[in-house]
Amino acid sequence: MAIIYNGLMSLYLFASKISGSFSPKAQKFYKSRRNLLKQIKEETKDTASVSKGNRYWFHCASAGEFEQARPLIESIKENTPSAFIVVTFFSPSGYELRKDYSLANHVFYLPMDNSSNVRQFLDCIRPDHAIFIKYEFWYNYLKNLNKRGIPVYLVSANFMKTQPFFKWWGFFFRRMLRYFTHIFVQDVGSEELLAEIGISNVSVAGDTRFDRVSKVAQSK
């Protein structure tokens, strides 16, 4: 199954290159991945002085997921001002909107999920903690983070019975869930679904995006 997954990752990038000739969105996606690792290596080369334990990597699919990550980032920076924060996005829309986010040391596109890219990316940013938001399941990233002993958390997750994790053929997807150090879900229903497939490292924590809205409203 991992071989099929890696093949699909390569196909996705190739398809975005081909469709870019008639789709501006696909073109932007493809161009965003060209020379990306070179850019990341250049921008992170002088970060050796960051103290151990204070490197955080947040990955969000797009702008909506970023709003769920934001209160966590703000809390970390409030408690540890020297924390080194890297934020990555999968979509161009999220990146373009938040590429200048002031609390992040670096904001990048996520390199495509293959073994070589993952190894180079993690070598560059050297995270002590990885936080994925909501629906982000990237096999090679999760596998390599686990192999390196780096804690990885899934935050604001929401699960439904129709997802592959809960199908008889979903062993590959369930394997990804087991790479997470802890999973923070939005509701009890999600916690119960995960318990049915033997995933117990779960806490119900609500939706951090709504928590942020509440916090902003109370400050007015």
PyMOL commands that place a pseudoatom at each C-alpha (Angstrom):
pseudoatom trace, name=CA, resn=MET, resi=1, chain=A, elem=C, hetatm=0, pos=[0.000, 0.000, 0.000]
pseudoatom trace, name=CA, resn=ALA, resi=2, chain=A, elem=C, hetatm=0, pos=[2.877, 2.390, 0.751]
pseudoatom trace, name=CA, resn=ILE, resi=3, chain=A, elem=C, hetatm=0, pos=[4.161, 1.858, -2.798]
pseudoatom trace, name=CA, resn=ILE, resi=4, chain=A, elem=C, hetatm=0, pos=[0.766, 2.837, -4.215]
pseudoatom trace, name=CA, resn=TYR, resi=5, chain=A, elem=C, hetatm=0, pos=[0.645, 5.872, -1.926]
pseudoatom trace, name=CA, resn=ASN, resi=6, chain=A, elem=C, hetatm=0, pos=[4.082, 7.082, -3.036]
pseudoatom trace, name=CA, resn=GLY, resi=7, chain=A, elem=C, hetatm=0, pos=[3.109, 6.560, -6.652]
pseudoatom trace, name=CA, resn=LEU, resi=8, chain=A, elem=C, hetatm=0, pos=[0.001, 8.675, -6.164]
pseudoatom trace, name=CA, resn=MET, resi=9, chain=A, elem=C, hetatm=0, pos=[2.088, 11.468, -4.640]
pseudoatom trace, name=CA, resn=SER, resi=10, chain=A, elem=C, hetatm=0, pos=[4.297, 11.556, -7.732]
pseudoatom trace, name=CA, resn=LEU, resi=11, chain=A, elem=C, hetatm=0, pos=[1.264, 11.404, -10.001]
pseudoatom trace, name=CA, resn=TYR, resi=12, chain=A, elem=C, hetatm=0, pos=[-0.380, 14.295, -8.159]
pseudoatom trace, name=CA, resn=LEU, resi=13, chain=A, elem=C, hetatm=0, pos=[2.586, 16.582, -8.762]
pseudoatom trace, name=CA, resn=PHE, resi=14, chain=A, elem=C, hetatm=0, pos=[2.850, 15.528, -12.402]
pseudoatom trace, name=CA, resn=ALA, resi=15, chain=A, elem=C, hetatm=0, pos=[-0.873, 16.103, -12.903]
pseudoatom trace, name=CA, resn=SER, resi=16, chain=A, elem=C, hetatm=0, pos=[-0.594, 19.607, -11.450]
pseudoatom trace, name=CA, resn=LYS, resi=17, chain=A, elem=C, hetatm=0, pos=[2.193, 20.351, -13.928]
pseudoatom trace, name=CA, resn=ILE, resi=18, chain=A, elem=C, hetatm=0, pos=[0.089, 19.195, -16.888]
pseudoatom trace, name=CA, resn=SER, resi=19, chain=A, elem=C, hetatm=0, pos=[-3.141, 20.844, -15.764]
pseudoatom trace, name=CA, resn=GLY, resi=20, chain=A, elem=C, hetatm=0, pos=[-1.275, 24.055, -14.973]
pseudoatom trace, name=CA, resn=SER, resi=21, chain=A, elem=C, hetatm=0, pos=[-1.493, 25.017, -18.643]
pseudoatom trace, name=CA, resn=PHE, resi=22, chain=A, elem=C, hetatm=0, pos=[-5.234, 25.665, -18.230]
pseudoatom trace, name=CA, resn=SER, resi=23, chain=A, elem=C, hetatm=0, pos=[-5.675, 25.978, -14.459]
pseudoatom trace, name=CA, resn=PRO, resi=24, chain=A, elem=C, hetatm=0, pos=[-4.012, 28.918, -12.643]
pseudoatom trace, name=CA, resn=LYS, resi=25, chain=A, elem=C, hetatm=0, pos=[-4.548, 27.157, -9.301]
pseudoatom trace, name=CA, resn=ALA, resi=26, chain=A, elem=C, hetatm=0, pos=[-2.775, 23.993, -10.479]
pseudoatom trace, name=CA, resn=GLN, resi=27, chain=A, elem=C, hetatm=0, pos=[0.001, 26.064, -12.001]
pseudoatom trace, name=CA, resn=LYS, resi=28, chain=A, elem=C, hetatm=0, pos=[0.553, 27.888, -8.719]
pseudoatom trace, name=CA, resn=PHE, resi=29, chain=A, elem=C, hetatm=0, pos=[0.634, 24.573, -6.843]
pseudoatom trace, name=CA, resn=TYR, resi=30, chain=A, elem=C, hetatm=0, pos=[3.265, 23.122, -9.169]
pseudoatom trace, name=CA, resn=LYS, resi=31, chain=A, elem=C, hetatm=0, pos=[5.434, 26.243, -9.196]
pseudoatom trace, name=CA, resn=SER, resi=32, chain=A, elem=C, hetatm=0, pos=[5.294, 26.428, -5.413]
pseudoatom trace, name=CA, resn=ARG, resi=33, chain=A, elem=C, hetatm=0, pos=[7.077, 23.048, -5.198]
pseudoatom trace, name=CA, resn=ARG, resi=34, chain=A, elem=C, hetatm=0, pos=[9.855, 23.879, -7.658]
pseudoatom trace, name=CA, resn=ASN, resi=35, chain=A, elem=C, hetatm=0, pos=[13.143, 24.539, -5.829]
pseudoatom trace, name=CA, resn=LEU, resi=36, chain=A, elem=C, hetatm=0, pos=[11.213, 24.469, -2.550]
pseudoatom trace, name=CA, resn=LEU, resi=37, chain=A, elem=C, hetatm=0, pos=[13.738, 22.396, -0.617]
pseudoatom trace, name=CA, resn=LYS, resi=38, chain=A, elem=C, hetatm=0, pos=[16.556, 24.610, -1.829]
pseudoatom trace, name=CA, resn=GLN, resi=39, chain=A, elem=C, hetatm=0, pos=[14.684, 27.609, -0.438]
pseudoatom trace, name=CA, resn=ILE, resi=40, chain=A, elem=C, hetatm=0, pos=[14.027, 25.864, 2.873]
pseudoatom trace, name=CA, resn=LYS, resi=41, chain=A, elem=C, hetatm=0, pos=[17.671, 24.830, 3.252]
pseudoatom trace, name=CA, resn=GLU, resi=42, chain=A, elem=C, hetatm=0, pos=[18.829, 28.371, 2.579]
pseudoatom trace, name=CA, resn=GLU, resi=43, chain=A, elem=C, hetatm=0, pos=[16.399, 30.012, 4.985]
pseudoatom trace, name=CA, resn=THR, resi=44, chain=A, elem=C, hetatm=0, pos=[16.975, 27.583, 7.870]
pseudoatom trace, name=CA, resn=LYS, resi=45, chain=A, elem=C, hetatm=0, pos=[20.741, 27.166, 7.677]
pseudoatom trace, name=CA, resn=ASP, resi=46, chain=A, elem=C, hetatm=0, pos=[21.473, 29.556, 10.566]
pseudoatom trace, name=CA, resn=THR, resi=47, chain=A, elem=C, hetatm=0, pos=[19.169, 28.053, 13.186]
pseudoatom trace, name=CA, resn=ALA, resi=48, chain=A, elem=C, hetatm=0, pos=[21.660, 25.878, 15.053]
pseudoatom trace, name=CA, resn=SER, resi=49, chain=A, elem=C, hetatm=0, pos=[21.516, 28.187, 18.083]
pseudoatom trace, name=CA, resn=VAL, resi=50, chain=A, elem=C, hetatm=0, pos=[17.851, 27.421, 18.808]
pseudoatom trace, name=CA, resn=SER, resi=51, chain=A, elem=C, hetatm=0, pos=[17.731, 25.596, 22.123]
pseudoatom trace, name=CA, resn=LYS, resi=52, chain=A, elem=C, hetatm=0, pos=[16.735, 21.937, 22.192]
pseudoatom trace, name=CA, resn=GLY, resi=53, chain=A, elem=C, hetatm=0, pos=[13.070, 21.381, 22.933]
pseudoatom trace, name=CA, resn=ASN, resi=54, chain=A, elem=C, hetatm=0, pos=[11.886, 24.715, 21.564]
pseudoatom trace, name=CA, resn=ARG, resi=55, chain=A, elem=C, hetatm=0, pos=[11.398, 23.871, 17.880]
pseudoatom trace, name=CA, resn=TYR, resi=56, chain=A, elem=C, hetatm=0, pos=[7.767, 23.513, 16.824]
pseudoatom trace, name=CA, resn=TRP, resi=57, chain=A, elem=C, hetatm=0, pos=[6.447, 22.577, 13.410]
pseudoatom trace, name=CA, resn=PHE, resi=58, chain=A, elem=C, hetatm=0, pos=[2.780, 23.249, 12.653]
pseudoatom trace, name=CA, resn=HIS, resi=59, chain=A, elem=C, hetatm=0, pos=[1.258, 21.885, 9.461]
pseudoatom trace, name=CA, resn=CYS, resi=60, chain=A, elem=C, hetatm=0, pos=[-2.071, 23.177, 8.144]
pseudoatom trace, name=CA, resn=ALA, resi=61, chain=A, elem=C, hetatm=0, pos=[-3.831, 22.340, 4.904]
pseudoatom trace, name=CA, resn=SER, resi=62, chain=A, elem=C, hetatm=0, pos=[-5.061, 25.878, 4.338]
pseudoatom trace, name=CA, resn=ALA, resi=63, chain=A, elem=C, hetatm=0, pos=[-6.265, 29.093, 5.980]
pseudoatom trace, name=CA, resn=GLY, resi=64, chain=A, elem=C, hetatm=0, pos=[-9.122, 27.527, 7.941]
pseudoatom trace, name=CA, resn=GLU, resi=65, chain=A, elem=C, hetatm=0, pos=[-6.858, 24.994, 9.609]
pseudoatom trace, name=CA, resn=PHE, resi=66, chain=A, elem=C, hetatm=0, pos=[-4.367, 27.754, 10.373]
pseudoatom trace, name=CA, resn=GLU, resi=67, chain=A, elem=C, hetatm=0, pos=[-7.014, 29.467, 12.512]
pseudoatom trace, name=CA, resn=GLN, resi=68, chain=A, elem=C, hetatm=0, pos=[-7.158, 26.265, 14.550]
pseudoatom trace, name=CA, resn=ALA, resi=69, chain=A, elem=C, hetatm=0, pos=[-3.379, 26.258, 14.955]
pseudoatom trace, name=CA, resn=ARG, resi=70, chain=A, elem=C, hetatm=0, pos=[-3.140, 29.934, 15.772]
pseudoatom trace, name=CA, resn=PRO, resi=71, chain=A, elem=C, hetatm=0, pos=[-4.213, 29.872, 19.443]
pseudoatom trace, name=CA, resn=LEU, resi=72, chain=A, elem=C, hetatm=0, pos=[-1.672, 27.112, 20.092]
pseudoatom trace, name=CA, resn=ILE, resi=73, chain=A, elem=C, hetatm=0, pos=[1.108, 29.093, 18.437]
pseudoatom trace, name=CA, resn=GLU, resi=74, chain=A, elem=C, hetatm=0, pos=[0.153, 32.204, 20.383]
pseudoatom trace, name=CA, resn=SER, resi=75, chain=A, elem=C, hetatm=0, pos=[0.158, 30.267, 23.643]
pseudoatom trace, name=CA, resn=ILE, resi=76, chain=A, elem=C, hetatm=0, pos=[3.584, 28.773, 22.946]
pseudoatom trace, name=CA, resn=LYS, resi=77, chain=A, elem=C, hetatm=0, pos=[5.077, 32.166, 22.079]
pseudoatom trace, name=CA, resn=GLU, resi=78, chain=A, elem=C, hetatm=0, pos=[3.493, 33.748, 25.140]
pseudoatom trace, name=CA, resn=ASN, resi=79, chain=A, elem=C, hetatm=0, pos=[5.006, 31.132, 27.446]
pseudoatom trace, name=CA, resn=THR, resi=80, chain=A, elem=C, hetatm=0, pos=[8.287, 30.669, 25.552]
pseudoatom trace, name=CA, resn=PRO, resi=81, chain=A, elem=C, hetatm=0, pos=[9.118, 33.806, 23.527]
pseudoatom trace, name=CA, resn=SER, resi=82, chain=A, elem=C, hetatm=0, pos=[12.283, 32.177, 22.162]
pseudoatom trace, name=CA, resn=ALA, resi=83, chain=A, elem=C, hetatm=0, pos=[10.359, 29.238, 20.668]
pseudoatom trace, name=CA, resn=PHE, resi=84, chain=A, elem=C, hetatm=0, pos=[11.229, 28.518, 17.037]
pseudoatom trace, name=CA, resn=ILE, resi=85, chain=A, elem=C, hetatm=0, pos=[8.039, 28.138, 14.999]
pseudoatom trace, name=CA, resn=VAL, resi=86, chain=A, elem=C, hetatm=0, pos=[7.757, 26.730, 11.477]
pseudoatom trace, name=CA, resn=VAL, resi=87, chain=A, elem=C, hetatm=0, pos=[4.361, 26.736, 9.769]
pseudoatom trace, name=CA, resn=THR, resi=88, chain=A, elem=C, hetatm=0, pos=[3.691, 24.828, 6.554]
pseudoatom trace, name=CA, resn=PHE, resi=89, chain=A, elem=C, hetatm=0, pos=[0.720, 24.863, 4.200]
pseudoatom trace, name=CA, resn=PHE, resi=90, chain=A, elem=C, hetatm=0, pos=[-0.406, 22.444, 1.534]
pseudoatom trace, name=CA, resn=SER, resi=91, chain=A, elem=C, hetatm=0, pos=[-2.529, 24.903, -0.418]
pseudoatom trace, name=CA, resn=PRO, resi=92, chain=A, elem=C, hetatm=0, pos=[-1.391, 28.119, -2.142]
pseudoatom trace, name=CA, resn=SER, resi=93, chain=A, elem=C, hetatm=0, pos=[-4.368, 30.029, -0.720]
pseudoatom trace, name=CA, resn=GLY, resi=94, chain=A, elem=C, hetatm=0, pos=[-3.361, 29.349, 2.882]
pseudoatom trace, name=CA, resn=TYR, resi=95, chain=A, elem=C, hetatm=0, pos=[0.283, 30.116, 2.227]
pseudoatom trace, name=CA, resn=GLU, resi=96, chain=A, elem=C, hetatm=0, pos=[-0.403, 33.376, 0.396]
pseudoatom trace, name=CA, resn=LEU, resi=97, chain=A, elem=C, hetatm=0, pos=[-2.681, 34.579, 3.168]
pseudoatom trace, name=CA, resn=ARG, resi=98, chain=A, elem=C, hetatm=0, pos=[-0.315, 33.779, 6.050]
pseudoatom trace, name=CA, resn=LYS, resi=99, chain=A, elem=C, hetatm=0, pos=[3.203, 33.795, 4.594]
pseudoatom trace, name=CA, resn=ASP, resi=100, chain=A, elem=C, hetatm=0, pos=[4.082, 36.886, 6.652]
pseudoatom trace, name=CA, resn=TYR, resi=101, chain=A, elem=C, hetatm=0, pos=[2.635, 35.648, 9.939]
pseudoatom trace, name=CA, resn=SER, resi=102, chain=A, elem=C, hetatm=0, pos=[4.641, 37.482, 12.568]
pseudoatom trace, name=CA, resn=LEU, resi=103, chain=A, elem=C, hetatm=0, pos=[4.786, 34.752, 15.232]
pseudoatom trace, name=CA, resn=ALA, resi=104, chain=A, elem=C, hetatm=0, pos=[6.343, 32.198, 12.879]
pseudoatom trace, name=CA, resn=ASN, resi=105, chain=A, elem=C, hetatm=0, pos=[10.071, 32.166, 12.215]
pseudoatom trace, name=CA, resn=HIS, resi=106, chain=A, elem=C, hetatm=0, pos=[9.386, 30.555, 8.853]
pseudoatom trace, name=CA, resn=VAL, resi=107, chain=A, elem=C, hetatm=0, pos=[6.336, 29.849, 6.713]
pseudoatom trace, name=CA, resn=PHE, resi=108, chain=A, elem=C, hetatm=0, pos=[6.743, 27.362, 3.862]
pseudoatom trace, name=CA, resn=TYR, resi=109, chain=A, elem=C, hetatm=0, pos=[4.785, 25.205, 1.511]
pseudoatom trace, name=CA, resn=LEU, resi=110, chain=A, elem=C, hetatm=0, pos=[4.858, 21.551, 2.542]
pseudoatom trace, name=CA, resn=PRO, resi=111, chain=A, elem=C, hetatm=0, pos=[7.245, 19.579, 0.313]
pseudoatom trace, name=CA, resn=MET, resi=112, chain=A, elem=C, hetatm=0, pos=[5.512, 16.665, -1.391]
pseudoatom trace, name=CA, resn=ASP, resi=113, chain=A, elem=C, hetatm=0, pos=[5.277, 13.601, 0.806]
pseudoatom trace, name=CA, resn=ASN, resi=114, chain=A, elem=C, hetatm=0, pos=[7.978, 11.265, -0.469]
pseudoatom trace, name=CA, resn=SER, resi=115, chain=A, elem=C, hetatm=0, pos=[10.885, 9.744, 1.450]
pseudoatom trace, name=CA, resn=SER, resi=116, chain=A, elem=C, hetatm=0, pos=[13.598, 11.985, 0.005]
pseudoatom trace, name=CA, resn=ASN, resi=117, chain=A, elem=C, hetatm=0, pos=[11.682, 15.226, 0.524]
pseudoatom trace, name=CA, resn=VAL, resi=118, chain=A, elem=C, hetatm=0, pos=[10.673, 14.256, 4.041]
pseudoatom trace, name=CA, resn=ARG, resi=119, chain=A, elem=C, hetatm=0, pos=[14.218, 13.388, 5.072]
pseudoatom trace, name=CA, resn=GLN, resi=120, chain=A, elem=C, hetatm=0, pos=[15.621, 16.656, 3.718]
pseudoatom trace, name=CA, resn=PHE, resi=121, chain=A, elem=C, hetatm=0, pos=[12.841, 18.763, 5.190]
pseudoatom trace, name=CA, resn=LEU, resi=122, chain=A, elem=C, hetatm=0, pos=[13.148, 17.295, 8.683]
pseudoatom trace, name=CA, resn=ASP, resi=123, chain=A, elem=C, hetatm=0, pos=[16.931, 17.630, 8.540]
pseudoatom trace, name=CA, resn=CYS, resi=124, chain=A, elem=C, hetatm=0, pos=[16.458, 21.334, 7.799]
pseudoatom trace, name=CA, resn=ILE, resi=125, chain=A, elem=C, hetatm=0, pos=[13.904, 22.331, 10.408]
pseudoatom trace, name=CA, resn=ARG, resi=126, chain=A, elem=C, hetatm=0, pos=[14.826, 19.700, 13.049]
pseudoatom trace, name=CA, resn=PRO, resi=127, chain=A, elem=C, hetatm=0, pos=[11.533, 19.886, 14.969]
pseudoatom trace, name=CA, resn=ASP, resi=128, chain=A, elem=C, hetatm=0, pos=[11.238, 18.833, 18.585]
pseudoatom trace, name=CA, resn=HIS, resi=129, chain=A, elem=C, hetatm=0, pos=[7.453, 18.752, 18.280]
pseudoatom trace, name=CA, resn=ALA, resi=130, chain=A, elem=C, hetatm=0, pos=[5.192, 18.353, 15.240]
pseudoatom trace, name=CA, resn=ILE, resi=131, chain=A, elem=C, hetatm=0, pos=[1.548, 19.418, 15.266]
pseudoatom trace, name=CA, resn=PHE, resi=132, chain=A, elem=C, hetatm=0, pos=[-0.788, 18.476, 12.415]
pseudoatom trace, name=CA, resn=ILE, resi=133, chain=A, elem=C, hetatm=0, pos=[-4.178, 20.149, 12.206]
pseudoatom trace, name=CA, resn=LYS, resi=134, chain=A, elem=C, hetatm=0, pos=[-7.506, 18.386, 11.675]
pseudoatom trace, name=CA, resn=TYR, resi=135, chain=A, elem=C, hetatm=0, pos=[-7.322, 16.190, 8.545]
pseudoatom trace, name=CA, resn=GLU, resi=136, chain=A, elem=C, hetatm=0, pos=[-3.596, 16.083, 7.820]
pseudoatom trace, name=CA, resn=PHE, resi=137, chain=A, elem=C, hetatm=0, pos=[-2.401, 12.497, 7.349]
pseudoatom trace, name=CA, resn=TRP, resi=138, chain=A, elem=C, hetatm=0, pos=[0.905, 12.253, 5.471]
pseudoatom trace, name=CA, resn=TYR, resi=139, chain=A, elem=C, hetatm=0, pos=[2.342, 8.764, 5.610]
pseudoatom trace, name=CA, resn=ASN, resi=140, chain=A, elem=C, hetatm=0, pos=[6.044, 9.437, 4.994]
pseudoatom trace, name=CA, resn=TYR, resi=141, chain=A, elem=C, hetatm=0, pos=[6.118, 12.436, 7.310]
pseudoatom trace, name=CA, resn=LEU, resi=142, chain=A, elem=C, hetatm=0, pos=[4.415, 10.514, 10.104]
pseudoatom trace, name=CA, resn=LYS, resi=143, chain=A, elem=C, hetatm=0, pos=[6.610, 7.462, 9.613]
pseudoatom trace, name=CA, resn=ASN, resi=144, chain=A, elem=C, hetatm=0, pos=[9.835, 9.489, 9.664]
pseudoatom trace, name=CA, resn=LEU, resi=145, chain=A, elem=C, hetatm=0, pos=[8.819, 11.606, 12.635]
pseudoatom trace, name=CA, resn=ASN, resi=146, chain=A, elem=C, hetatm=0, pos=[8.069, 8.402, 14.513]
pseudoatom trace, name=CA, resn=LYS, resi=147, chain=A, elem=C, hetatm=0, pos=[11.371, 6.858, 13.448]
pseudoatom trace, name=CA, resn=ARG, resi=148, chain=A, elem=C, hetatm=0, pos=[13.267, 9.911, 14.715]
pseudoatom trace, name=CA, resn=GLY, resi=149, chain=A, elem=C, hetatm=0, pos=[11.452, 9.837, 18.045]
pseudoatom trace, name=CA, resn=ILE, resi=150, chain=A, elem=C, hetatm=0, pos=[9.809, 13.219, 17.468]
pseudoatom trace, name=CA, resn=PRO, resi=151, chain=A, elem=C, hetatm=0, pos=[6.412, 13.583, 19.178]
pseudoatom trace, name=CA, resn=VAL, resi=152, chain=A, elem=C, hetatm=0, pos=[3.649, 14.325, 16.676]
pseudoatom trace, name=CA, resn=TYR, resi=153, chain=A, elem=C, hetatm=0, pos=[0.171, 15.483, 17.612]
pseudoatom trace, name=CA, resn=LEU, resi=154, chain=A, elem=C, hetatm=0, pos=[-3.088, 15.695, 15.690]
pseudoatom trace, name=CA, resn=VAL, resi=155, chain=A, elem=C, hetatm=0, pos=[-5.186, 18.643, 16.850]
pseudoatom trace, name=CA, resn=SER, resi=156, chain=A, elem=C, hetatm=0, pos=[-8.855, 19.557, 16.287]
pseudoatom trace, name=CA, resn=ALA, resi=157, chain=A, elem=C, hetatm=0, pos=[-9.434, 16.233, 14.554]
pseudoatom trace, name=CA, resn=ASN, resi=158, chain=A, elem=C, hetatm=0, pos=[-12.908, 15.116, 13.596]
pseudoatom trace, name=CA, resn=PHE, resi=159, chain=A, elem=C, hetatm=0, pos=[-13.674, 11.527, 12.598]
pseudoatom trace, name=CA, resn=MET, resi=160, chain=A, elem=C, hetatm=0, pos=[-16.649, 9.958, 10.835]
pseudoatom trace, name=CA, resn=LYS, resi=161, chain=A, elem=C, hetatm=0, pos=[-17.629, 6.328, 10.319]
pseudoatom trace, name=CA, resn=THR, resi=162, chain=A, elem=C, hetatm=0, pos=[-17.394, 6.762, 6.535]
pseudoatom trace, name=CA, resn=GLN, resi=163, chain=A, elem=C, hetatm=0, pos=[-13.640, 7.470, 6.609]
pseudoatom trace, name=CA, resn=PRO, resi=164, chain=A, elem=C, hetatm=0, pos=[-11.152, 4.798, 5.455]
pseudoatom trace, name=CA, resn=PHE, resi=165, chain=A, elem=C, hetatm=0, pos=[-9.767, 4.368, 8.989]
pseudoatom trace, name=CA, resn=PHE, resi=166, chain=A, elem=C, hetatm=0, pos=[-12.912, 2.483, 9.957]
pseudoatom trace, name=CA, resn=LYS, resi=167, chain=A, elem=C, hetatm=0, pos=[-13.258, 0.218, 6.912]
pseudoatom trace, name=CA, resn=TRP, resi=168, chain=A, elem=C, hetatm=0, pos=[-12.104, -3.404, 6.874]
pseudoatom trace, name=CA, resn=TRP, resi=169, chain=A, elem=C, hetatm=0, pos=[-9.602, -2.512, 4.150]
pseudoatom trace, name=CA, resn=GLY, resi=170, chain=A, elem=C, hetatm=0, pos=[-8.286, 0.569, 5.983]
pseudoatom trace, name=CA, resn=PHE, resi=171, chain=A, elem=C, hetatm=0, pos=[-5.216, -0.990, 7.632]
pseudoatom trace, name=CA, resn=PHE, resi=172, chain=A, elem=C, hetatm=0, pos=[-2.846, 1.432, 5.876]
pseudoatom trace, name=CA, resn=PHE, resi=173, chain=A, elem=C, hetatm=0, pos=[-4.805, 4.436, 7.128]
pseudoatom trace, name=CA, resn=ARG, resi=174, chain=A, elem=C, hetatm=0, pos=[-5.035, 3.011, 10.645]
pseudoatom trace, name=CA, resn=ARG, resi=175, chain=A, elem=C, hetatm=0, pos=[-1.259, 2.653, 10.631]
pseudoatom trace, name=CA, resn=MET, resi=176, chain=A, elem=C, hetatm=0, pos=[-0.961, 6.412, 10.154]
pseudoatom trace, name=CA, resn=LEU, resi=177, chain=A, elem=C, hetatm=0, pos=[-3.140, 7.025, 13.207]
pseudoatom trace, name=CA, resn=ARG, resi=178, chain=A, elem=C, hetatm=0, pos=[-0.806, 4.893, 15.316]
pseudoatom trace, name=CA, resn=TYR, resi=179, chain=A, elem=C, hetatm=0, pos=[2.130, 7.156, 14.468]
pseudoatom trace, name=CA, resn=PHE, resi=180, chain=A, elem=C, hetatm=0, pos=[0.577, 10.029, 16.423]
pseudoatom trace, name=CA, resn=THR, resi=181, chain=A, elem=C, hetatm=0, pos=[1.799, 10.522, 19.967]
pseudoatom trace, name=CA, resn=HIS, resi=182, chain=A, elem=C, hetatm=0, pos=[-1.611, 11.898, 20.910]
pseudoatom trace, name=CA, resn=ILE, resi=183, chain=A, elem=C, hetatm=0, pos=[-4.796, 12.840, 19.081]
pseudoatom trace, name=CA, resn=PHE, resi=184, chain=A, elem=C, hetatm=0, pos=[-6.980, 15.740, 20.238]
pseudoatom trace, name=CA, resn=VAL, resi=185, chain=A, elem=C, hetatm=0, pos=[-10.492, 15.386, 18.837]
pseudoatom trace, name=CA, resn=GLN, resi=186, chain=A, elem=C, hetatm=0, pos=[-13.395, 17.810, 18.659]
pseudoatom trace, name=CA, resn=ASP, resi=187, chain=A, elem=C, hetatm=0, pos=[-16.113, 15.561, 20.079]
pseudoatom trace, name=CA, resn=VAL, resi=188, chain=A, elem=C, hetatm=0, pos=[-16.894, 12.410, 22.022]
pseudoatom trace, name=CA, resn=GLY, resi=189, chain=A, elem=C, hetatm=0, pos=[-18.161, 10.681, 18.874]
pseudoatom trace, name=CA, resn=SER, resi=190, chain=A, elem=C, hetatm=0, pos=[-14.696, 10.878, 17.334]
pseudoatom trace, name=CA, resn=GLU, resi=191, chain=A, elem=C, hetatm=0, pos=[-13.135, 9.519, 20.507]
pseudoatom trace, name=CA, resn=GLU, resi=192, chain=A, elem=C, hetatm=0, pos=[-15.535, 6.567, 20.488]
pseudoatom trace, name=CA, resn=LEU, resi=193, chain=A, elem=C, hetatm=0, pos=[-14.852, 5.750, 16.831]
pseudoatom trace, name=CA, resn=LEU, resi=194, chain=A, elem=C, hetatm=0, pos=[-11.117, 5.679, 17.478]
pseudoatom trace, name=CA, resn=ALA, resi=195, chain=A, elem=C, hetatm=0, pos=[-11.622, 3.462, 20.533]
pseudoatom trace, name=CA, resn=GLU, resi=196, chain=A, elem=C, hetatm=0, pos=[-13.408, 0.935, 18.301]
pseudoatom trace, name=CA, resn=ILE, resi=197, chain=A, elem=C, hetatm=0, pos=[-10.201, 0.429, 16.298]
pseudoatom trace, name=CA, resn=GLY, resi=198, chain=A, elem=C, hetatm=0, pos=[-7.913, 0.351, 19.311]
pseudoatom trace, name=CA, resn=ILE, resi=199, chain=A, elem=C, hetatm=0, pos=[-6.711, 3.960, 19.305]
pseudoatom trace, name=CA, resn=SER, resi=200, chain=A, elem=C, hetatm=0, pos=[-6.730, 5.078, 22.940]
pseudoatom trace, name=CA, resn=ASN, resi=201, chain=A, elem=C, hetatm=0, pos=[-4.224, 7.951, 23.053]
pseudoatom trace, name=CA, resn=VAL, resi=202, chain=A, elem=C, hetatm=0, pos=[-7.084, 10.403, 22.501]
pseudoatom trace, name=CA, resn=SER, resi=203, chain=A, elem=C, hetatm=0, pos=[-8.489, 13.440, 24.321]
pseudoatom trace, name=CA, resn=VAL, resi=204, chain=A, elem=C, hetatm=0, pos=[-11.629, 15.465, 23.620]
pseudoatom trace, name=CA, resn=ALA, resi=205, chain=A, elem=C, hetatm=0, pos=[-10.480, 19.080, 23.332]
pseudoatom trace, name=CA, resn=GLY, resi=206, chain=A, elem=C, hetatm=0, pos=[-13.063, 20.818, 21.148]
pseudoatom trace, name=CA, resn=ASP, resi=207, chain=A, elem=C, hetatm=0, pos=[-12.274, 23.053, 18.183]
pseudoatom trace, name=CA, resn=THR, resi=208, chain=A, elem=C, hetatm=0, pos=[-9.419, 25.478, 18.839]
pseudoatom trace, name=CA, resn=ARG, resi=209, chain=A, elem=C, hetatm=0, pos=[-10.790, 27.788, 16.126]
pseudoatom trace, name=CA, resn=PHE, resi=210, chain=A, elem=C, hetatm=0, pos=[-13.973, 28.357, 18.121]
pseudoatom trace, name=CA, resn=ASP, resi=211, chain=A, elem=C, hetatm=0, pos=[-11.896, 28.803, 21.259]
pseudoatom trace, name=CA, resn=ARG, resi=212, chain=A, elem=C, hetatm=0, pos=[-10.006, 31.534, 19.435]
pseudoatom trace, name=CA, resn=VAL, resi=213, chain=A, elem=C, hetatm=0, pos=[-13.227, 33.276, 18.342]
pseudoatom trace, name=CA, resn=SER, resi=214, chain=A, elem=C, hetatm=0, pos=[-14.441, 33.209, 21.936]
pseudoatom trace, name=CA, resn=LYS, resi=215, chain=A, elem=C, hetatm=0, pos=[-11.161, 34.643, 23.194]
pseudoatom trace, name=CA, resn=VAL, resi=216, chain=A, elem=C, hetatm=0, pos=[-11.197, 37.468, 20.631]
pseudoatom trace, name=CA, resn=ALA, resi=217, chain=A, elem=C, hetatm=0, pos=[-14.834, 38.281, 21.380]
pseudoatom trace, name=CA, resn=GLN, resi=218, chain=A, elem=C, hetatm=0, pos=[-14.145, 38.497, 25.110]
pseudoatom trace, name=CA, resn=SER, resi=219, chain=A, elem=C, hetatm=0, pos=[-11.245, 40.888, 24.540]
pseudoatom trace, name=CA, resn=LYS, resi=220, chain=A, elem=C, hetatm=0, pos=[-13.420, 43.437, 22.706]
for i in range(1, 220): cmd.bond("trace and resi %d" % i, "trace and resi %d" % (i + 1))
show_as sticks, trace
zoom trace
